[in-house]
Amino acid sequence: MALSNRRMVFRAALAAVLISTIGLSACGRKGAPQPPPSAAAVEEPVTEDAVVLPPDS
């Protein structure tokens, strides 16, 4: 492969990488991902001496 062909292929590959990174940088939400609404960040500790009340009837 001639040197000029290699340069052309390298430039085309570099342009494709740069264009794809610019295009992908605009996708999606900005910032850190958030957990779903039902997911608890910290579980409540359960103590053994907890008082369990009967349901109101």
Residue, then its C-alpha position, 0 to 999 in steps of 0.5 A: m500500500a502506498l504511503s499516500n493511501r495509508r495517510m488517507v485511510f488513517r485520516a478517514a479512520l480518525a475523522a470517523v472516530l472524532i465524528s462518532t465521539i462528538g455524536l455520542s457525547a450528546c446522547g442520553r442524560k447528563g450526570a450520574p445515573q439515578p436509581p429506580p424510585s423503588a430502590a432504597a439507597v440504604e436499608e433500614p436496620v431491623t432490631e430484635d427488640a422492635v415492637v410489632l403492633p397488631p393491625d387495627s381492626 
